[in-house]
Amino acid sequence: MKSSDFLLLCRSVRFGDTDAAGVMHFHQLLRWCHEAYEESLEKFGVSPADLFPRPGLNLELLLPIVHCSADYLAPLSCGDPLAIQLEPRLLDSSSFEVSYRFNSAGLAVANACIRSVCIKAINRKRAPLPAPIRRWLAAAAVTD
C-alpha cells in the first residue's frame, strides 16, 4: 500500500463546521485532525477497537494527546473542499506526532500538529507504542 492511500484524506467544510459569520469555527480544525487520524488508521487496516476506549472494553495501553497546535492561514466557508495531508513521525519508543497540512483548491489554509504518548492504563506510566501504531508509523515513513 502506498502511503498516499492512507495519508491523504478529503472532505468538505459543512455548515455545522462554521460560525455565525459562515467561516470555519477554530476548534473544528483539531476535530478534523483527529478524524483524519482515525480514518487514516482505518484505511491502513487498524481497527478503532484496537486503540480507542469504549464501554465494556478495557484497553491495556492508552494514547493520550499531550500537545496540539494549529496555524490558521486562510478562512474556510461552507462547501469549501479540503485535502488533509498527514505526516506521522515516531518521536521515541513511546511517543509520536502527526503534522497535518490543510489545502483547499490548491491553497494552504491551515497547519496543525498533535503529539501522543503511550501509557499503561493500570499505572499511567509510559509504555512502548502498540504494534498497530508502530506499523502505521513505519509505513508512513516509507517514501512512495
N, C-alpha and C positions, 0 to 999 in steps of 0.2 A: 504494500500500500504506500503510495506517495504521501508525503506529509501534507501536500496541498489538499489532499482528500479530506483530512480531518482538522486542518489548522486554518482554513478559510471558510467562514460562515457568512451567510447573507440573511438579511431581514429588512423590514421596512419600519419606519417610525409610525406608530399608531397614535390615534387621537388621545388615548388614555396615557400616553407617554409624555404629553405636553402639558404646559401650564396654561393659565388663563390668557396669556398673550399668544398662545399657539406655538410656543417654542419648547423643545425638549426640556423637561424639568431635570435639573442637575443630577439628582440621585438615580435617575434611570440608567445612567452610564454604567455605574457599578453593578446594577442588576443585570444589564446586558452582558457585562463581563462574565459574571457567574453563570448565566445561562449559556453563553458561548463555550465556557469551560466544560460544563456538563454535557453539552451537545457534542463537543469535540471528543470527550471520553467515550460517549455512546457510539459515535461514528468509528472510533478506533476499536470498539468491541468490549469496553469496560462497562459493566452493569452498574447503575446507580446504587443498587443494593449492596455492592461490594465496598462502597466508600462512604455513603451518606446515611446517618442515623434515621431511623423511622420507628414508629410504635411497634413494640414487640421484638425489636432487633437490637441486641446489644453488641456493638462493634468493639473489637479489641483495640483498634487504632483509630484515632481521630485526626482530622486535618484542619485545625482552626486557622482562620486568617489572622495574621499578626501585623500586616501592613497593607495599606492601599493608598494609591494616589491617582489623581486624574488631572489632565490638562484639557481644557475646552478651547478649541481653535476656531470654530465657526458654529453658528446656530443650526439646529435641525428642526424641521417642521413636519407635521403630519404628512405622510406619503413619501417622504424622502427615502431613497434606498440606502442601505448600509452594508458595507463589506467590512467584516471584522476579521483581522489577521491576528492569530495567536502566535506568540513566540515564547514557548515554555523553556525554562532553563533550570537545571539542577544547581542548587547552591552548595549543599553538602549532603551527607547521607540521610539527614532528617528534614531537609527543607528545600523548597523550590519556589520559583516565582514565574508568573506569566505576564508578559507585556502584551498589550492589546493596541492595535492600530486601527482606528475607525476611519473609513473613507466613504464619501458619498459623491457619486457621479465624478469620480476621479480626484476629488478634493479632500485633503486631510482635514478631518473635522474634530478629532479627539485622539488622545493617547491615555492609556491607563496602565497601572501595574498593581498586581495583587500577589502578596507573598504568603505562603502557608508553611506551617511546621507540623510535623507528625509527632503526636504524643500518644502514650498508652492511656487508655480510658481509665484504668484502675488507679493509677497514681499521678497522672498528668505530667510524667517525665518524658523527655524526648525519646524517640524511637526511630529506627530506620523506616524509611518510606515503604508503604506496601508495594508488593510486586507489580500490581496493575499500573500504579503511578510510575514506577521505575521504567516499565516497558514503554509507556506513553512518552515519557521524557526522552528515552533513548531513541525512539522512532522519530521524535520531533527534531532531535539533534542531527539526524541524517539529512544531508542536502540532496535534493532531487536532481 
